[in-house]
Amino acid sequence: MQWYHYFSGFWAGAFLANFVPHFVKGVSGDPFPTPFAKPPGKGLSSPIVNVWWSLLNAVVGYLLFRVGKVSPDDVLSVIIFFVGAAAMSLMLAKNFVNKDKI
C-alpha cells in the first residue's frame, strides 16, 4: 500500500470516532458543542445540528476508510485506523471535559 492509504486510514478512524458523541447526543435530544456553535467548539448546538454533523462525519469517515483500504489482511492499516480513532477520542475527551462550563 502507498503512504496515502495509511494517511486516509488514520483520518477515517478520527472521523468515525467523532461521529459517535455527536450522534449519541443528537438522537438523545441533548445539545452538544459543534464547530457551528458560538463560540465554535465551546457553545452548544441543537440536537438536529449534532445529528447532521455526525452524519457528515460518518460519510467522510466511510469514504476515507475505503480510500485507505483498511483491511484485516493488512494489520498495519488496522493499527493506524485505531490510532486515528484513539487520537481523536482522547482529544475529544480533553476538549469536552468542561463543556458545561461555558
Rosetta blueprint (number, residue, H / E / L):
1 M L
2 Q L
3 W H
4 Y H
5 H H
6 Y H
7 F H
8 S H
9 G H
10 F H
11 W H
12 A H
13 G H
14 A H
15 F H
16 L H
17 A H
18 N H
19 F H
20 V H
21 P H
22 H H
23 F H
24 V H
25 K H
26 G H
27 V H
28 S H
29 G L
30 D L
31 P L
32 F E
33 P L
34 T L
35 P L
36 F L
37 A L
38 K L
39 P L
40 P L
41 G L
42 K L
43 G L
44 L L
45 S E
46 S L
47 P H
48 I H
49 V H
50 N H
51 V H
52 W H
53 W H
54 S H
55 L H
56 L H
57 N H
58 A H
59 V H
60 V H
61 G H
62 Y H
63 L H
64 L H
65 F H
66 R H
67 V H
68 G L
69 K L
70 V L
71 S L
72 P L
73 D L
74 D L
75 V H
76 L H
77 S H
78 V H
79 I H
80 I H
81 F H
82 F H
83 V H
84 G H
85 A H
86 A H
87 A H
88 M H
89 S H
90 L H
91 M H
92 L H
93 A H
94 K H
95 N H
96 F H
97 V L
98 N L
99 K L
100 D L
101 K L
102 I L
